[in-house]
Amino acid sequence: MSAQGKGNGPTGRDTANGKPGLIQRLGWMLFGQGAGNGKPGRIKRPGWVYSIPALGGLGVLVTLVYVSQVGGGKRWIVFGTAMAIAGAAALVGGVIGFLFGIPLTSKQRTAAASGSQYETNTNLEQVSDWLTKIIVGVGLVQLGRALPALTRLAKSLNDPLGGTPYGGAFGLGLTVFYALLGFLFLYLWSRTDFTSELQQLTGVIQTQIDKVESTLSNALSMVNRQLNSLKGGQAPTQDELNQAVTAAPDSTRLQIFNQAEHVRNVNMNANKELMELTIPVFRALIAADTDNKYHRNHGSLGWALKDKRSPDWREAKDELTEAIAIRARLNITGWRLYEANRAVCNINILKGLPPGDPTQAEILADIVKDLKATKGDRYAEPMVNPDYRDPADPTRKETVDPDIKGWIHDYPQAASDVYGPLIAKAAITPTTSE
């Protein structure tokens, strides 16, 4: 077998066992690894990743050789100064290289993302474009002054670099050398690695945006299916509604609440069947409110349970009680309609109690307490005050709730504790108001 077959060939590869030789390994280090030449799973990097830092290290060695020619007392000071100059030059060159190398957003990518409500932020690209044009323009205009400026720079660097006869030339060369290295390194990095990182980040961001938009769309779709189920189609289950609304952001939940509250408020008298479709929506909003901080979800659910075709007085009372508790905990003023409607619930619960029920006195006291709490509230007064008349109504009809009116008639002594001495009125034409 020939020597070439046993050892390293001209390419540095051990042809006997297929392993890379010393020359090939050195080539990979300085100029990058060729495709298919490395070990399985080896990360392939371009040559400049290694060669530019290697040249930077070579510059440090040259600086040490230069410093060795300086007087012994100033060698390390000069070396430190030279390294500071080199670092500053590399930084300036790197910033310019980065500005020149910033990738532009593809028009096809922008067009593909046009269906989203979010757009790619290209401010950095615009700044890079402006600055590069300014740098090139000013550089071309000032090109004739470059040589005198470099001469002045060399003179200013001479003393800090030891004051040797060739200190200025060395300083100028050091500055230009490291400025070019910094420029090339960050220019190439911004054209390769930075572009790849931006593409990956854009993909991650777009995935999150798509996820949020899908969640938002799913929640609104579920609610629309629920509120329009009378027109046809299968209404979602309560669990499906709960999951969709819980996953939605707060802004979407607010939109869902406003939609459901509008349907409830408009149809609570005219179309109770449609109004009842809002009950699962309010339940889903309550399930999503894990911090229990939105009193209106409970309040609207209580109103809907009270006003449906077969009222659930006790559950409606519980929801209104929860709304009142949240309102008090958060120190929110107003919303005395909760007490007014809870009084109506208790009045109807009282009607269903058998004679002699021990809870009758407790419920009666709760009714009095709630009606007293509504005094002075301009939204609750039309519902609870038998003497209230709407100034805008030319017919001057009474607006008191019929259940409250009946309770006043049936329990005049308790009613007098709320309204004062009353004159019994045989006929009142009521209209429910919230």
PALUM-636278 format. One record per residue (C-alpha): residue number from 1; x, y, z; residue in one letter. Coordinates in steps of 0.2 Angstrom, whole numbers, plus 5000, padded with zeros to 4 digits. Layout:
# PALUM-636278
   gunu   east   north     up   loti
    NUM      X       Y      Z      A
...
***
This chain:
# PALUM-636278
   gunu   east   north     up   loti
      1   5000    5000   5000      M
      2   5007    5017   4996      S
      3   5011    5030   5008      A
      4   4997    5041   5002      Q
      5   4985    5028   5005      G
      6   4991    5026   5023      K
      7   4993    5044   5028      G
      8   4987    5061   5024      N
      9   4984    5065   5006      G
     10   4986    5082   4997      P
     11   4970    5088   5004      T
     12   4975    5083   5022      G
     13   4962    5069   5023      R
     14   4967    5052   5030      D
     15   4962    5042   5015      T
     16   4964    5026   5024      A
     17   4950    5029   5037      N
     18   4941    5044   5029      G
     19   4945    5055   5044      K
     20   4950    5074   5041      P
     21   4969    5077   5042      G
     22   4978    5092   5051      L
     23   4978    5103   5036      I
     24   4959    5101   5033      Q
     25   4955    5104   5051      R
     26   4965    5120   5050      L
     27   4956    5125   5035      G
     28   4939    5123   5043      W
     29   4945    5133   5058      M
     30   4950    5148   5047      L
     31   4939    5147   5032      F
     32   4924    5137   5038      G
     33   4918    5119   5036      Q
     34   4913    5113   5019      G
     35   4896    5104   5017      A
     36   4897    5085   5021      G
     37   4915    5086   5028      N
     38   4911    5086   5047      G
     39   4906    5074   5060      K
     40   4887    5070   5061      P
     41   4878    5084   5070      G
     42   4893    5096   5069      R
     43   4887    5114   5067      I
     44   4894    5122   5051      K
     45   4900    5139   5053      R
     46   4906    5151   5039      P
     47   4925    5154   5039      G
     48   4924    5173   5043      W
     49   4917    5168   5060      V
     50   4934    5161   5064      Y
     51   4946    5170   5052      S
     52   4941    5188   5058      I
     53   4944    5185   5076      P
     54   4960    5176   5072      A
     55   4966    5192   5062      L
     56   4961    5202   5078      G
     57   4972    5191   5088      G
     58   4986    5193   5076      L
     59   4984    5212   5078      G
     60   4986    5210   5097      V
     61   5003    5200   5094      L
     62   5009    5214   5082      V
     63   5004    5227   5095      T
     64   5015    5217   5108      L
     65   5030    5217   5096      V
     66   5027    5236   5093      Y
     67   5026    5239   5112      V
     68   5042    5229   5115      S
     69   5051    5243   5106      Q
     70   5045    5256   5118      V
     71   5054    5261   5134      G
     72   5052    5249   5148      G
     73   5042    5261   5159      G
     74   5028    5265   5147      K
     75   5026    5248   5138      R
     76   5010    5242   5147      W
     77   5002    5259   5147      I
     78   5006    5260   5128      V
     79   4999    5243   5126      F
     80   4983    5247   5135      G
     81   4981    5263   5125      T
     82   4983    5253   5109      A
     83   4970    5241   5114      M
     84   4958    5255   5118      A
     85   4961    5263   5101      I
     86   4959    5246   5093      A
     87   4943    5242   5102      G
     88   4935    5259   5099      A
     89   4940    5258   5080      A
     90   4932    5240   5080      A
     91   4916    5247   5088      L
     92   4914    5261   5076      V
     93   4917    5250   5061      G
     94   4905    5237   5068      G
     95   4891    5249   5070      V
     96   4893    5255   5052      I
     97   4894    5237   5046      G
     98   4879    5233   5055      F
     99   4869    5248   5048      L
    100   4875    5243   5030      F
    101   4870    5225   5033      G
    102   4853    5226   5041      I
    103   4842    5215   5030      P
    104   4826    5223   5023      L
    105   4809    5215   5025      T
    106   4803    5205   5010      S
    107   4789    5212   5001      K
    108   4782    5195   4999      Q
    109   4783    5192   5018      R
    110   4774    5209   5021      T
    111   4760    5204   5008      A
    112   4758    5187   5016      A
    113   4756    5195   5033      A
    114   4743    5208   5026      S
    115   4729    5198   5032      G
    116   4734    5200   5050      S
    117   4729    5216   5061      Q
    118   4748    5218   5065      Y
    119   4761    5224   5053      E
    120   4780    5221   5053      T
    121   4790    5236   5062      N
    122   4803    5242   5049      T
    123   4809    5257   5059      N
    124   4826    5250   5061      L
    125   4827    5247   5042      E
    126   4822    5265   5039      Q
    127   4835    5272   5051      V
    128   4848    5260   5043      S
    129   4844    5266   5026      D
    130   4844    5285   5031      W
    131   4861    5283   5040      L
    132   4870    5273   5027      T
    133   4864    5286   5014      K
    134   4871    5300   5025      I
    135   4887    5291   5028      I
    136   4890    5287   5010      V
    137   4885    5305   5004      G
    138   4895    5314   5017      V
    139   4910    5302   5013      G
    140   4909    5306   4995      L
    141   4908    5325   4998      V
    142   4922    5324   5010      Q
    143   4933    5312   5001      L
    144   4946    5325   4996      G
    145   4949    5329   5014      R
    146   4952    5311   5019      A
    147   4971    5311   5017      L
    148   4973    5327   5028      P
    149   4962    5320   5041      A
    150   4971    5304   5042      L
    151   4987    5313   5043      T
    152   4981    5323   5058      R
    153   4974    5307   5066      L
    154   4991    5299   5064      A
    155   5000    5314   5073      K
    156   4987    5314   5087      S
    157   4990    5295   5090      L
    158   5009    5297   5090      N
    159   5012    5303   5108      D
    160   4999    5291   5116      P
    161   5008    5277   5108      L
    162   5025    5280   5115      G
    163   5031    5295   5104      G
    164   5042    5284   5093      T
    165   5046    5289   5075      P
    166   5034    5277   5068      Y
    167   5020    5278   5082      G
    168   5009    5288   5071      G
    169   5009    5276   5057      A
    170   5007    5262   5068      F
    171   4992    5270   5077      G
    172   4984    5274   5060      L
    173   4986    5257   5054      G
    174   4980    5249   5070      L
    175   4964    5260   5069      T
    176   4961    5256   5050      V
    177   4964    5238   5053      F
    178   4952    5235   5068      Y
    179   4939    5247   5060      A
    180   4939    5236   5045      L
    181   4938    5220   5055      L
    182   4924    5227   5065      G
    183   4915    5232   5049      F
    184   4917    5216   5041      L
    185   4912    5205   5056      F
    186   4896    5214   5060      L
    187   4892    5217   5042      Y
    188   4893    5198   5038      L
    189   4885    5194   5055      W
    190   4870    5205   5051      S
    191   4869    5197   5033      R
    192   4869    5179   5040      T
    193   4866    5176   5058      D
    194   4856    5191   5062      F
    195   4845    5188   5046      T
    196   4842    5170   5052      S
    197   4838    5176   5070      E
    198   4825    5189   5063      L
    199   4817    5176   5052      Q
    200   4815    5164   5067      Q
    201   4809    5178   5079      L
    202   4796    5184   5065      T
    203   4790    5166   5064      G
    204   4788    5165   5083      V
    205   4779    5182   5084      I
    206   4768    5177   5069      Q
    207   4763    5161   5077      T
    208   4759    5170   5093      Q
    209   4748    5183   5084      I
    210   4739    5169   5074      D
    211   4736    5160   5091      K
    212   4729    5176   5098      V
    213   4718    5180   5083      E
    214   4712    5162   5082      S
    215   4707    5162   5101      T
    216   4698    5179   5099      L
    217   4689    5173   5083      S
    218   4684    5156   5092      N
    219   4677    5165   5107      A
    220   4667    5177   5097      L
    221   4661    5163   5085      S
    222   4655    5153   5100      M
    223   4646    5168   5108      V
    224   4637    5172   5091      N
    225   4632    5153   5089      R
    226   4624    5154   5106      Q
    227   4615    5171   5104      L
    228   4609    5166   5086      N
    229   4604    5148   5090      S
    230   4586    5152   5088      L
    231   4589    5155   5070      K
    232   4596    5138   5067      G
    233   4612    5128   5071      G
    234   4619    5120   5086      Q
    235   4622    5130   5101      A
    236   4639    5127   5110      P
    237   4639    5118   5126      T
    238   4642    5127   5142      Q
    239   4660    5119   5143      D
    240   4664    5124   5126      E
    241   4658    5142   5130      L
    242   4668    5142   5146      N
    243   4684    5136   5137      Q
    244   4683    5149   5123      A
    245   4679    5164   5134      V
    246   4692    5159   5147      T
    247   4705    5158   5133      A
    248   4701    5175   5126      A
    249   4710    5191   5131      P
    250   4701    5204   5142      D
    251   4697    5215   5128      S
    252   4687    5202   5119      T
    253   4678    5197   5135      R
    254   4673    5215   5137      L
    255   4666    5214   5119      Q
    256   4657    5198   5123      I
    257   4649    5205   5139      F
    258   4643    5221   5130      N
    259   4636    5210   5116      Q
    260   4627    5199   5128      A
    261   4621    5213   5139      E
    262   4614    5222   5124      H
    263   4604    5207   5119      V
    264   4598    5205   5137      R
    265   4593    5223   5140      N
    266   4583    5225   5123      V
    267   4574    5208   5125      N
    268   4570    5206   5143      M
    269   4552    5210   5141      N
    270   4549    5209   5122      A
    271   4557    5192   5118      N
    272   4562    5183   5134      K
    273   4566    5167   5124      E
    274   4580    5177   5115      L
    275   4585    5185   5132      M
    276   4587    5168   5140      E
    277   4601    5164   5127      L
    278   4612    5176   5136      T
    279   4613    5166   5152      I
    280   4626    5154   5147      P
    281   4637    5168   5140      V
    282   4636    5177   5157      F
    283   4640    5160   5165      R
    284   4655    5159   5154      A
    285   4661    5176   5158      L
    286   4660    5172   5177      I
    287   4670    5156   5174      A
    288   4683    5166   5165      A
    289   4684    5179   5179      D
    290   4696    5169   5191      T
    291   4700    5184   5201      D
    292   4681    5188   5204      N
    293   4683    5206   5200      K
    294   4669    5210   5188      Y
    295   4653    5213   5197      H
    296   4643    5216   5181      R
    297   4644    5198   5175      N
    298   4635    5192   5191      H
    299   4623    5207   5191      G
    300   4618    5204   5173      S
    301   4616    5185   5176      L
    302   4605    5189   5191      G
    303   4594    5200   5180      W
    304   4593    5187   5166      A
    305   4588    5173   5179      L
    306   4575    5185   5187      K
    307   4567    5190   5170      D
    308   4567    5173   5161      K
    309   4550    5165   5157      R
    310   4552    5153   5172      S
    311   4561    5164   5184      P
    312   4574    5156   5196      D
    313   4572    5168   5210      W
    314   4585    5160   5222      R
    315   4599    5158   5210      E
    316   4596    5176   5204      A
    317   4596    5182   5222      K
    318   4613    5173   5224      D
    319   4621    5181   5209      E
    320   4615    5198   5214      L
    321   4622    5195   5231      T
    322   4639    5191   5224      E
    323   4638    5206   5213      A
    324   4634    5217   5228      I
    325   4649    5209   5238      A
    326   4661    5212   5223      I
    327   4655    5230   5222      R
    328   4658    5233   5240      A
    329   4675    5225   5240      R
    330   4681    5236   5226      L
    331   4673    5252   5234      N
    332   4662    5255   5219      I
    333   4648    5267   5221      T
    334   4631    5266   5213      G
    335   4623    5251   5205      W
    336   4609    5250   5218      R
    337   4598    5241   5205      L
    338   4606    5226   5212      Y
    339   4597    5229   5229      E
    340   4581    5233   5220      A
    341   4581    5217   5210      N
    342   4586    5207   5225      R
    343   4572    5214   5234      A
    344   4560    5208   5220      V
    345   4568    5191   5221      C
    346   4565    5190   5240      N
    347   4547    5196   5238      I
    348   4544    5181   5226      N
    349   4553    5169   5237      I
    350   4543    5176   5252      L
    351   4527    5172   5242      K
    352   4532    5154   5240      G
    353   4535    5151   5258      L
    354   4522    5140   5268      P
    355   4513    5149   5282      P
    356   4523    5150   5298      G
    357   4540    5147   5289      D
    358   4554    5153   5301      P
    359   4564    5161   5287      T
    360   4549    5173   5283      Q
    361   4554    5187   5296      A
    362   4572    5186   5290      E
    363   4568    5188   5271      I
    364   4556    5202   5276      L
    365   4570    5211   5285      A
    366   4581    5209   5269      D
    367   4568    5216   5258      I
    368   4566    5232   5269      V
    369   4585    5233   5270      K
    370   4587    5232   5251      D
    371   4574    5245   5247      L
    372   4581    5257   5260      K
    373   4598    5255   5251      A
    374   4590    5261   5235      T
    375   4585    5278   5241      K
    376   4594    5292   5232      G
    377   4599    5281   5217      D
    378   4591    5289   5201      R
    379   4592    5272   5192      Y
    380   4583    5262   5205      A
    381   4570    5275   5211      E
    382   4559    5272   5196      P
    383   4558    5254   5200      M
    384   4555    5255   5219      V
    385   4546    5272   5222      N
    386   4527    5271   5220      P
    387   4526    5290   5219      D
    388   4539    5292   5205      Y
    389   4533    5299   5188      R
    390   4544    5300   5173      D
    391   4545    5319   5169      P
    392   4547    5315   5151      A
    393   4532    5304   5150      D
    394   4516    5315   5146      P
    395   4505    5301   5153      T
    396   4513    5301   5170      R
    397   4512    5283   5172      K
    398   4519    5274   5187      E
    399   4535    5264   5185      T
    400   4536    5255   5201      V
    401   4539    5236   5199      D
    402   4523    5226   5201      P
    403   4530    5214   5214      D
    404   4536    5229   5225      I
    405   4519    5237   5223      K
    406   4510    5221   5228      G
    407   4522    5219   5243      W
    408   4518    5237   5249      I
    409   4500    5232   5249      H
    410   4502    5215   5258      D
    411   4515    5221   5271      Y
    412   4510    5239   5274      P
    413   4519    5240   5291      Q
    414   4536    5234   5284      A
    415   4533    5246   5269      A
    416   4530    5261   5281      S
    417   4547    5257   5288      D
    418   4554    5260   5270      V
    419   4543    5274   5263      Y
    420   4535    5281   5279      G
    421   4516    5282   5281      P
    422   4507    5277   5266      L
    423   4490    5279   5259      I
    424   4484    5263   5251      A
    425   4481    5264   5233      K
    426   4470    5252   5224      A
    427   4476    5253   5207      A
    428   4494    5256   5201      I
    429   4499    5252   5183      T
    430   4516    5246   5184      P
    431   4530    5243   5171      T
    432   4546    5234   5175      T
    433   4561    5244   5174      S
    434   4580    5241   5176      E
***
